[in-house]
């Protein structure tokens, strides 16, 4: 998803490293996000993939869409995701489209509300929003009153 070269200053000069941000998914409801740094590109990608696989979680879906509207914020990235009818398609841009596609969500409408172009923060906001989702059974709250004796 994102690969960048990062540097830090040391007494001997600049130290070069690579940062990789990866999203993994099975297109059947599981998705995970990982980010890591390494001395070379291959090492950074390998580490990020390992972190993403550890972070895999199940996205509750109903008819290839999400069960309810959800909103999340990470840094300056703010996201709004709404369920859509079957056949509507994936109405999402950039990072949101990639993550939803890997999660197996086929019908959704989404909007980036925050003022950021940072891919990593927007990816973390999408993952946070998907983790907030509840299944339809858990949405219905039933209260049981204990009778006083």
Rosetta blueprint (number, residue, H / E / L):
1 X L
2 X E
3 X E
4 X E
5 X E
6 X E
7 X E
8 X E
9 X E
10 X E
11 X L
12 X L
13 X E
14 X E
15 X E
16 X E
17 X E
18 X E
19 X E
20 X E
21 X E
22 X E
23 X E
24 X E
25 X E
26 X L
27 X L
28 X L
29 X L
30 X E
31 X E
32 X E
33 X E
34 X E
35 X E
36 X E
37 X E
38 X E
39 X L
40 X L
41 X H
42 X H
43 X H
44 X H
45 X H
46 X H
47 X H
48 X H
49 X H
50 X H
51 X H
52 X H
53 X H
54 X H
55 X L
56 X L
57 X E
58 X E
59 X L
60 X L
61 X E
62 X E
63 X L
64 X L
65 X E
66 X E
67 X L
68 X L
69 X L
70 X E
71 X E
72 X E
73 X E
74 X E
75 X L
76 X L
77 X E
78 X E
79 X E
80 X E
81 X E
82 X E
83 X E
84 X L
85 X L
86 X L
87 X L
88 X L
89 X L
90 X E
91 X E
92 X L
93 X L
94 X H
95 X H
96 X H
97 X H
98 X H
99 X H
100 X H
101 X H
102 X H
103 X H
104 X L
105 X L
106 X L
107 X L
108 X E
109 X E
110 X E
111 X E
112 X E
113 X L
114 X L
115 X L
116 X L
117 X L
118 X L
119 X H
120 X H
121 X H
122 X H
123 X H
124 X H
125 X H
126 X H
127 X H
128 X H
129 X H
130 X H
131 X H
132 X H
133 X L
134 X L
135 X L
136 X H
137 X H
138 X H
139 X H
140 X L
141 X L
142 X L
143 X L
144 X L
145 X L
146 X L
147 X L
148 X L
149 X L
